[in-house]
């Protein structure tokens, strides 16, 4: 018996891992996993690396944009091109500084409109899997971030905090199929749920066929969803399709915030009514 | 111990790569799954109890960083490891091109597992068409990058072997 177990120890170890994963999966789905030390340790290790990695990635992105900008000047002579390149790098740096300044000013202005205690955070990593649209931000429970808090920018809603460690937090983006935000059509006050979809981008669900929804309609948070202040812009309707059957119409939405382009965000807690956007 | 350290560092490096630099690639939400390639490498070349737990931890790490519910990727990776290990035990799979095919198949196994778990635990509209697209793209990218990752891991292993003193 012992020899049999020893001969197949890898097989049994893998089976044990499978069972353990299933146990974790079931416990997590029921919300029974609260404090998770391995995750906290891993995020503690990853945080500085991800900050450095994201910094480098942003630098490469900036460099690529800079290269694209320069592509039009190829025909000019070498001296002028070099000089232009130097000036362009300097200009790029100043533009970047100005844009950051403007962006931070917007964040500050927006923050004053939000409930007190809004936390400013930086996105330090994106999703490691194609299956989930999430990101990691640089603030965690030590900074006051809690599970369920809303993550926003002056342009609109980004997502919701789904897990928190000491110095980081995981945000489920609006574009993830598992997300869901209660919204109002600003023009008609019809209610629905905005969620991501693997098939067709972001969609507005549960809008009855009889409701008046048109392309270009703006969707704002209803305030009924815990975490999100009322009136924040979520997205704009880009396509409405009424099928011959079914109770609801199919509505596609262009999110107000393109998460790939966001660098700084605000994390806000549950408040009954706030925003003016 | 040195080998463990090598794979630990490789895993950390690949996670950072997947969560930061790969998002610069113009591939939309699809991220090349190099962690899966590492898992297949463990299954092919390191049939051990430690590697089985390593595969589990690789998946669990992705869960920590990305998924809303823990255990998704841990289950998928453990299954991939087991499948690759069982296949490698009965068929010779160590040629670089064959390894690439193994990664492609492993990615499909992982995709199918994710679809299954997703369908059970998370109910999502318009799921199947989107899922099929993700599975195919992920599998293709992983298979394309597999020879490079395998070569780098093998090189790292040679370096570790070179600096390990031979016991009489």
Contacts between the chains, C-beta under 8 A, distances in Angstrom:
chain1	res1	chain2	res2	distance
A	9	B	49	5.6
A	10	B	47	5.5
A	10	B	48	6.5
A	10	B	49	6.0
A	10	B	51	7.8
A	10	B	52	5.6
A	10	B	85	6.1
A	11	B	82	7.2
A	11	B	85	7.6
A	11	B	86	7.5
A	13	B	49	4.5
A	13	B	52	4.1
A	13	B	53	6.6
A	14	B	52	4.6
A	14	B	55	7.7
A	14	B	78	5.9
A	14	B	81	5.9
A	14	B	82	3.9
A	14	B	85	6.8
A	15	B	82	7.4
A	17	B	52	5.9
A	17	B	53	6.4
A	17	B	55	7.1
A	17	B	56	3.9
A	17	B	74	7.5
A	17	B	78	4.0
A	17	B	81	7.8
A	18	B	75	6.3
A	18	B	78	4.9
A	18	B	79	6.2
A	18	B	82	7.1
A	20	B	56	6.9
A	20	B	74	7.6
A	21	B	56	6.7
A	21	B	59	7.2
A	21	B	60	7.8
A	21	B	71	4.9
A	21	B	74	4.1
A	21	B	75	3.6
A	21	B	78	5.7
A	22	B	71	7.0
A	22	B	75	6.2
A	23	B	71	7.8
A	24	B	60	7.8
A	24	B	70	5.2
A	24	B	71	3.8
A	24	B	74	6.5
A	25	B	69	6.6
A	25	B	70	7.0
A	25	B	71	3.1
A	25	B	72	6.6
A	25	B	74	7.8
A	25	B	75	6.2
A	25	B	117	7.0
A	25	B	121	6.7
A	26	B	71	7.7
A	27	B	71	7.9
A	28	B	69	4.6
A	28	B	70	4.2
A	28	B	71	5.6
A	29	B	69	5.6
A	29	B	121	5.3
A	33	B	70	6.1
A	36	B	64	7.7
A	36	B	70	7.1
A	38	B	60	6.9
A	38	B	64	7.3
A	39	B	64	4.2
A	39	B	70	7.6
A	42	B	61	5.8
A	42	B	64	5.2
A	42	B	65	7.8
A	43	B	64	6.6
A	43	B	65	7.8
A	45	B	12	6.7
A	46	B	12	7.0
A	46	B	15	6.5
A	46	B	16	6.8
A	46	B	19	8.0
A	46	B	65	7.1
A	49	B	12	6.7
A	49	B	16	4.8
A	50	B	16	5.9
A	50	B	19	6.0
A	50	B	20	6.2
A	53	B	16	4.6
A	53	B	17	7.5
A	53	B	19	7.2
A	53	B	20	3.6
A	53	B	21	6.5
A	54	B	20	4.9
A	56	B	20	7.4
A	56	B	21	7.5
A	57	B	20	4.6
A	57	B	21	5.2
A	57	B	23	7.0
A	57	B	24	5.7
A	60	B	21	7.5
A	60	B	24	6.1
A	61	B	24	6.0
A	64	B	24	7.7
A	125	B	16	7.8
A	125	B	19	3.8
A	125	B	20	5.9
A	125	B	65	6.8
A	126	B	19	5.7
A	126	B	20	7.1
A	126	B	23	4.6
A	127	B	19	7.1
A	127	B	29	7.7
A	127	B	31	6.8
A	127	B	65	7.7
A	127	B	66	4.6
A	128	B	15	6.0
A	128	B	18	4.2
A	128	B	19	4.8
A	128	B	31	6.5
A	128	B	35	7.2
A	128	B	62	5.1
A	128	B	65	4.9
A	128	B	66	4.7
A	129	B	31	6.4
A	129	B	33	7.4
A	129	B	62	5.7
A	129	B	66	4.6
A	129	B	67	6.6
A	129	B	73	6.7
A	130	B	29	5.6
A	130	B	30	4.6
A	130	B	31	5.2
A	130	B	33	7.6
A	130	B	134	4.9
A	130	B	137	7.3
A	130	B	138	5.7
A	131	B	66	8.0
A	131	B	67	7.4
A	131	B	72	7.8
A	131	B	114	5.9
A	131	B	118	7.2
A	131	B	134	6.4
A	132	B	66	4.9
A	132	B	67	5.2
A	132	B	68	6.5
A	133	B	29	6.4
A	134	B	66	5.4
A	134	B	67	7.6
A	134	B	68	7.1
A	136	B	19	7.2
A	136	B	65	6.7
A	162	B	68	5.1
A	163	B	68	7.8
A	170	B	65	7.5
A	170	B	66	7.7
A	170	B	68	7.9
A	172	B	68	5.3
A	176	B	68	7.4
A	177	B	122	7.5
A	177	B	124	4.3
A	177	B	125	7.9
A	177	B	127	7.2
A	177	B	130	7.7
A	178	B	68	5.4
A	178	B	122	5.5
A	178	B	124	6.9
A	197	B	124	7.4
A	197	B	125	6.4
A	197	B	126	5.0
A	197	B	130	6.9
A	198	B	124	6.7
A	198	B	126	6.4
A	198	B	127	5.7
A	198	B	129	7.5
A	198	B	130	2.4
A	198	B	131	5.9
A	198	B	133	7.8
A	198	B	134	6.9
A	199	B	125	7.9
A	199	B	126	3.4
A	199	B	127	7.4
A	199	B	129	4.9
A	199	B	130	4.3
A	200	B	126	6.3
A	203	B	125	7.6
A	203	B	126	7.8
A	205	B	125	7.1
A	260	B	23	6.9
